[in-house]
């Protein structure tokens, strides 16, 4: 399931990427999944889900994949 961020807070994928790089604890993600929702900050969600897809709902003008690299660093692509 795709996680959601506020389009008023992150106007572009670049804004989202910078926010995750600077302070992932303050980037909140909502999970609309009915069966196994995991909402929270990026670090919490990644710890439980592994890698995730994020979009700006309801516009859905950009999508991002968030995961950890081999050294444990968060990567947004």
DSSP file (Angstrom, degrees, kcal/mol; ACC not computed):
  #  RESIDUE AA STRUCTURE BP1 BP2  ACC     N-H-->O    O-->H-N    N-H-->O    O-->H-N    TCO  KAPPA ALPHA  PHI   PSI    X-CA   Y-CA   Z-CA
    1    1 A X              0   0    0      0, 0.0    52,-0.5     0, 0.0     2,-0.4   0.000 360.0 360.0 360.0 142.5    0.0    0.0    0.0
    2    2 A X        -     0   0    0     50,-0.1    30,-0.6    52,-0.0    52,-0.2  -0.638 360.0-134.7 -81.0 131.5    1.2    3.5   -0.8
    3    3 A X  E     -Ab  31  54A   0     50,-3.1    52,-2.0    -2,-0.4     2,-0.4  -0.515  20.4-134.2 -82.6 156.6    1.8    5.8    2.2
    4    4 A X  E     -Ab  30  55A   0     26,-2.9    26,-2.5    50,-0.2     2,-0.3  -0.903  19.3-175.2-120.2 139.2    0.5    9.4    2.0
    5    5 A X  E     - b   0  56A   0     50,-2.1    52,-0.8    -2,-0.4     2,-0.3  -0.885  40.7 -90.8-123.2 161.8    2.1   12.7    2.9
    6    6 A X  E >>  - b   0  57A   0     -2,-0.3     4,-2.3    22,-0.3     3,-0.6  -0.556  23.2-150.7 -74.7 126.4    0.5   16.2    2.9
    7    7 A X  T 34 S+     0   0    0     50,-0.6    -1,-0.1    -2,-0.3    51,-0.1   0.740  98.4  58.1 -69.2 -20.5    0.8   18.0   -0.5
    8    8 A X  T 34 S+     0   0    0      1,-0.1    -1,-0.2     3,-0.0     3,-0.2   0.770 111.7  40.9 -77.0 -24.0    0.7   21.3    1.4
    9    9 A X  T <4 S+     0   0    0     -3,-0.6     2,-0.5     1,-0.3    -2,-0.2   0.847 125.8  31.7 -88.6 -39.3    3.7   20.3    3.4
   10   10 A X     <  +     0   0    0     -4,-2.3    -1,-0.3     1,-0.1    -5,-0.1  -0.870  64.1 177.6-124.0  95.2    5.8   18.6    0.6
   11   11 A X        +     0   0    0     -2,-0.5     2,-0.3    -3,-0.2    -1,-0.1   0.683  69.5  17.1 -74.3 -17.9    5.0   20.4   -2.7
   12   12 A X  S  > S-     0   0    0      1,-0.1     4,-1.9    50,-0.0     5,-0.1  -0.944  79.4-107.6-147.0 166.8    7.5   18.2   -4.7
   13   13 A X  H  > S+     0   0    0     -2,-0.3     4,-2.8     1,-0.2     5,-0.2   0.858 120.0  58.4 -63.7 -34.9    9.4   15.0   -4.4
   14   14 A X  H  > S+     0   0    0      2,-0.2     4,-2.4     1,-0.2    -1,-0.2   0.910 104.6  49.7 -61.6 -43.2   12.5   17.1   -3.9
   15   15 A X  H  > S+     0   0    0      2,-0.2     4,-2.1     1,-0.2    -1,-0.2   0.913 112.6  47.7 -61.2 -42.9   11.0   18.8   -0.8
   16   16 A X  H  X S+     0   0    0     -4,-1.9     4,-2.4     2,-0.2    -2,-0.2   0.924 110.9  51.0 -63.0 -45.2   10.1   15.3    0.6
   17   17 A X  H  X S+     0   0    0     -4,-2.8     4,-2.1     1,-0.2    -2,-0.2   0.901 110.8  48.5 -60.8 -43.3   13.6   14.0   -0.2
   18   18 A X  H  X S+     0   0    0     -4,-2.4     4,-2.2     2,-0.2    -1,-0.2   0.887 110.4  51.6 -64.8 -39.6   15.2   17.0    1.6
   19   19 A X  H  X S+     0   0    0     -4,-2.1     4,-2.6     2,-0.2     7,-0.2   0.909 110.8  47.3 -65.5 -41.9   12.9   16.6    4.6
   20   20 A X  H  X S+     0   0    0     -4,-2.4     4,-0.6     1,-0.2    -2,-0.2   0.904 113.6  48.9 -65.2 -40.8   13.8   12.9    5.0
   21   21 A X  H  < S+     0   0    0     -4,-2.1    -2,-0.2    -5,-0.2    -1,-0.2   0.872 117.6  39.7 -67.0 -37.0   17.5   13.6    4.6
   22   22 A X  H  < S-     0   0    0     -4,-2.2    -2,-0.2     1,-0.2    -3,-0.2   0.889 138.7  -7.2 -84.7 -39.7   17.5   16.4    7.2
   23   23 A X  H ><  +     0   0    0     -4,-2.6     3,-1.7    -5,-0.2     4,-0.3  -0.505  56.2 176.9-159.2  82.3   15.1   15.0    9.9
   24   24 A X  G >< S+     0   0    0     -4,-0.6    18,-1.1     1,-0.3     3,-0.9   0.710  79.4  69.3 -65.1 -19.8   13.2   11.8    9.2
   25   25 A X  G 3  S+     0   0    0      1,-0.2    -1,-0.3    16,-0.2    16,-0.1   0.741 100.3  48.8 -68.8 -21.0   11.7   11.8   12.7
   26   26 A X  G <  S+     0   0    0     -3,-1.7     2,-0.8    -7,-0.2    -1,-0.2   0.425  86.9  95.5 -98.7  -0.1    9.6   14.8   11.7
   27   27 A X    <   -     0   0    0     -3,-0.9    15,-1.3    -4,-0.3     2,-0.4  -0.828  64.5-157.0 -95.1 109.5    8.3   13.4    8.4
   28   28 A X  E     -E   41   0B   0     -2,-0.8     2,-0.4    13,-0.2   -22,-0.3  -0.708   7.5-166.2 -93.0 134.4    4.9   11.9    9.1
   29   29 A X  E     -E   40   0B   0     11,-2.8    11,-2.2    -2,-0.4     2,-0.4  -0.963   7.3-151.1-119.4 135.0    3.4    9.2    6.8
   30   30 A X  E     -A    4   0A   0    -26,-2.5   -26,-2.9    -2,-0.4     2,-0.6  -0.874   5.9-152.8-103.5 138.6   -0.2    8.0    6.8
   31   31 A X  E     -A    3   0A   0     -2,-0.4   -28,-0.1   -28,-0.2     8,-0.1  -0.940   7.5-169.2-112.4 112.9   -1.1    4.5    5.8
   32   32 A X        +     0   0    0    -30,-0.6    -1,-0.1    -2,-0.6     5,-0.1   0.397  42.9 131.7 -81.8   5.4   -4.6    4.1    4.4
   33   33 A X        -     0   0    0      1,-0.1     4,-0.3     3,-0.1    -2,-0.1  -0.345  47.0-155.7 -60.4 132.3   -4.3    0.2    4.5
   34   34 A X  S    S+     0   0    0      2,-0.1     3,-0.2     1,-0.1    -1,-0.1   0.764  86.2  38.9 -80.1 -26.3   -7.5   -1.3    6.1
   35   35 A X  S    S+     0   0    0      1,-0.2    -1,-0.1     0, 0.0    -2,-0.0   0.827 131.7   9.6 -99.9 -35.7   -5.9   -4.5    7.2
   36   36 A X  S    S-     0   0    0      2,-0.0     2,-0.2     0, 0.0    -1,-0.2  -0.432  75.1-178.7-144.8  64.5   -2.4   -3.7    8.5
   37   37 A X        -     0   0    0     -4,-0.3     2,-0.4    -3,-0.2    -5,-0.1  -0.447   8.1-175.6 -74.1 138.8   -1.9    0.1    8.7
   38   38 A X        +     0   0    0     -2,-0.2     2,-0.3     2,-0.1    -6,-0.1  -0.852  13.2 168.5-132.1  96.5    1.5    1.4    9.9
   39   39 A X        +     0   0    0     -2,-0.4     2,-0.3    -8,-0.1    -9,-0.2  -0.757  25.2  87.3-104.5 155.2    1.4    5.2   10.2
   40   40 A X  E    S-E   29   0B   0    -11,-2.2   -11,-2.8    -2,-0.3    -2,-0.1  -0.960  77.2 -26.9 151.9-166.1    4.1    7.2   11.9
   41   41 A X  E  >  -E   28   0B   0     -2,-0.3     4,-2.3   -13,-0.2     5,-0.2  -0.323  67.9-101.0 -75.4 166.3    7.4    8.9   11.1
   42   42 A X  H  > S+     0   0    0    -15,-1.3     4,-2.6   -18,-1.1     5,-0.3   0.883 120.4  51.8 -57.1 -44.1    9.6    7.6    8.3
   43   43 A X  H  > S+     0   0    0    -19,-0.5     4,-2.0     1,-0.2    -1,-0.2   0.905 111.2  47.6 -62.1 -41.9   12.0    5.8   10.6
   44   44 A X  H  > S+     0   0    0     -3,-0.2     4,-1.3     2,-0.2    -1,-0.2   0.925 114.1  45.9 -64.4 -46.0    9.2    3.9   12.4
   45   45 A X  H  X S+     0   0    0     -4,-2.3     4,-2.9     1,-0.2     5,-0.3   0.915 113.0  49.2 -66.3 -44.1    7.4    2.9    9.2
   46   46 A X  H  X S+     0   0    0     -4,-2.6     4,-2.3     1,-0.2    -1,-0.2   0.877 106.8  56.9 -63.8 -37.5   10.6    1.7    7.5
   47   47 A X  H  < S+     0   0    0     -4,-2.0    -1,-0.2    -5,-0.3    -2,-0.2   0.852 117.8  33.6 -61.8 -33.3   11.6   -0.3   10.6
   48   48 A X  H  < S+     0   0    0     -4,-1.3    -2,-0.2    -3,-0.3    -1,-0.2   0.803 130.1  30.6 -92.0 -31.9    8.3   -2.2   10.3
   49   49 A X  H  < S-     0   0    0     -4,-2.9     2,-1.0     1,-0.2    -3,-0.2   0.678  85.1-143.4-104.1 -20.9    7.7   -2.3    6.6
   50   50 A X  S  < S+     0   0    0     -4,-2.3     2,-0.3    -5,-0.3    -1,-0.2  -0.787  76.1  10.5  91.4 -99.8   11.2   -2.4    5.0
   51   51 A X  S    S-     0   0    0     -2,-1.0     2,-0.3    16,-0.1    16,-0.2  -0.890  75.2-173.7-114.0 150.4   10.8   -0.3    1.9
   52   52 A X  E     - C   0  66A   0     14,-2.4    14,-2.7    -2,-0.3     2,-0.4  -0.910  23.0-128.0-138.4 162.4    7.7    1.8    1.1
   53   53 A X  E     - C   0  65A   0    -52,-0.5   -50,-3.1    -2,-0.3     2,-0.3  -0.926  27.0-165.7-110.0 140.0    6.2    3.9   -1.7
   54   54 A X  E     +bC   3  64A   0     10,-2.8    10,-2.4    -2,-0.4     2,-0.3  -0.956  10.1 171.8-128.3 143.7    5.0    7.4   -0.8
   55   55 A X  E     -bC   4  63A   0    -52,-2.0   -50,-2.1    -2,-0.3     2,-0.9  -0.945  38.9-108.3-143.3 166.7    2.8    9.9   -2.7
   56   56 A X  E  >  -b    5   0A   0      6,-0.8     4,-3.7    -2,-0.3     5,-0.4  -0.832  53.7-121.5 -98.4  98.3    1.1   13.3   -2.1
   57   57 A X  E  4 S+b    6   0A   0     -2,-0.9   -50,-0.6   -52,-0.8   -53,-0.0  -0.622  81.7  11.2 -84.7 140.6   -2.6   12.5   -1.8
   58   58 A X  T  4 S+     0   0    0     -2,-0.3    -1,-0.3   -52,-0.1    -2,-0.1  -0.989 130.3  48.4 -92.7  -1.2   -5.0   13.4   -3.4
   59   59 A X  T  4 S-     0   0    0     -3,-0.2    -2,-0.2     1,-0.1     0, 0.0   0.918  72.5-168.7 -66.1 -43.4   -2.9   15.0   -6.2
   60   60 A X     <  +     0   0    0     -4,-3.7    -3,-0.1     1,-0.1     3,-0.1   0.888  32.8 144.8  51.6  44.0   -0.6   12.0   -6.7
   61   61 A X        +     0   0    0     -5,-0.4     2,-0.3     1,-0.1    -1,-0.1   0.598  65.7  24.0 -86.6 -11.9    1.7   14.2   -8.9
   62   62 A X        -     0   0    0     -6,-0.1    -6,-0.8   -50,-0.1     2,-0.3  -0.991  62.9-159.4-148.7 155.5    4.8   12.4   -7.6
   63   63 A X  E     -C   55   0A   0     -2,-0.3     2,-0.4    -8,-0.2    -8,-0.2  -0.975   9.4-168.6-132.0 146.8    5.8    9.1   -6.1
   64   64 A X  E     -C   54   0A   0    -10,-2.4   -10,-2.8    -2,-0.3     2,-0.5  -0.990  15.8-142.5-136.9 146.0    8.9    8.2   -4.1
   65   65 A X  E     -C   53   0A   0     -2,-0.4    12,-2.6   -12,-0.2     2,-0.5  -0.936  19.3-165.0-105.0 127.4   10.5    4.9   -2.9
   66   66 A X  E     +CD  52  76A   0    -14,-2.7   -14,-2.4    -2,-0.5     2,-0.3  -0.957  23.9 139.1-116.8 129.6   12.0    5.0    0.6
   67   67 A X  E     - D   0  75A   0      8,-2.1     8,-3.5    -2,-0.5     2,-0.4  -0.941  48.0-100.3-154.8 173.0   14.4    2.3    1.8
   68   68 A X  E     - D   0  74A   0     -2,-0.3     6,-0.2     6,-0.2     2,-0.1  -0.823  30.7-140.2-100.9 142.3   17.6    1.7    3.7
   69   69 A X    >   -     0   0    0      4,-2.3     3,-2.0    -2,-0.4    -1,-0.0  -0.286  41.9 -82.6 -88.1-176.1   20.9    1.1    2.0
   70   70 A X  T 3  S+     0   0    0      1,-0.3    -1,-0.1     2,-0.1    -2,-0.0   0.785 130.8  51.9 -60.6 -29.2   23.5   -1.4    3.1
   71   71 A X  T 3  S-     0   0    0      2,-0.1    -1,-0.3     1,-0.0    -3,-0.0   0.415 120.8-105.8 -90.0   3.5   24.9    1.1    5.7
   72   72 A X  S <  S+     0   0    0     -3,-2.0     2,-0.2     1,-0.3    -2,-0.1   0.482  72.7 141.2  90.7   2.7   21.4    1.8    7.2
   73   73 A X        -     0   0    0      1,-0.1    -4,-2.3    -5,-0.0     2,-0.3  -0.570  56.8-112.7 -80.3 141.2   21.0    5.2    5.7
   74   74 A X  E     -D   68   0A   0     -2,-0.2     2,-0.4    -6,-0.2    -6,-0.2  -0.586  33.6-165.1 -74.5 131.7   17.5    6.2    4.4
   75   75 A X  E     -D   67   0A   0     -8,-3.5    -8,-2.1    -2,-0.3     2,-0.5  -0.976   8.1-163.3-121.4 130.1   17.4    6.6    0.6
   76   76 A X  E      D   66   0A   0     -2,-0.4   -10,-0.2   -10,-0.2   -59,-0.0  -0.963 360.0 360.0-112.1 122.7   14.6    8.3   -1.3
   77   77 A X              0   0    0    -12,-2.6   -11,-0.1    -2,-0.5    -1,-0.1   0.350 360.0 360.0-129.9 360.0   14.4    7.6   -5.0
